[in-house]
């Protein structure tokens, strides 16, 4: 057990459970086993921590059957104080040690994992972890807060209106007027959900109520965003090293040909009508401007770990749509694709995330 132990944490209680599990398949396959000892920990949809199989194929992304963390009867026991980093597991044979954990790789998407909750838990235990910290995770998870922070930092964002059921019930006419002022079409999104879960495009105002209901099923706060006609551009950002600037990848583009928008099925299930092009066809000046804004957005929300920054590009201006602090690492995800196009291999990218976490823990 002389190698640093990496606990890969995946699954979780959010609606993105299966996507997190699929990300785990890619990460488990990519971790450098010559350098790291791996402890795969799954979180069931009910929130149980179970010791999972160290088998990437088990969590492969299959449109016919999305991967899942199921309760196998084991229970991972976390340290009971900051005086130890020993993990234990309870199973049919009693309790046994898994050894000390050096760093956690929390590849959790959505609430109860990407929103600062698991980050706060690990900080209470004094265990280093990869990715964004508590505040950056919380900001990045909440689309309204992200937009507000970016706007304050002079990062261009798409105009939006944020509503709750309570505000709509108190003053429906006022809020509907504000929403209609955005013009058609609009996108209706849960404030704290990812992977396009609960997102609808509204092309006629008669569709608004149904779209709000779909979004409110995911979260109590909902954004209505103005539609921007332009290209959908994304890039990856990694935290600065040695006091330098954040590192920004080449750009990738989502080319939509047969769907209304880049929805869940297109992102993860290989549905037709979407092509991911990387590197995107941008001029040198356009790429430099995108990378500048991406780095500024990353630093504005906290500048820790990693992020995928999503843009709308009108041909003259870049608007930041979202800052995702734990983007997917599935085989068709844009974040690793952009870094691979930039010259970094998938295993090297995973190693970089772990090394940054180990350095932060040693600081």
ABEGO torsion letter per residue (X at the ends): XABBBBBBBBEEABAAAAAAAAAAAAAAAABBAAABBBBBBBBBAAGBBBBBBBBAAAABBBAABBBBBBBAGBBBBBBABAABABBBBBBAAEBBBAEBBABBBBBBBEBGAAAGAAAAAAAAAGBBBBEBBAAAAAAAABAAAAAAAAAAAGBBBBBBBBBBAAAAAABAAAAAAAAAAAEOBBBBBBABBBGGBGBBBBABAAAAAAAAAAAAAABABBBBBBBBBEBBBBBBBBBBBGGBBBBBBBBBBBBBAABABBBAAAAAAGBBGBBBBOBBBBBAAAAAAAAAAAAAAAAAAGGBEBBBBBBBBAGABBBBABBBABBBABAABAAAAAAAAAGBBAAAAAAAAAAAAAAAAAX
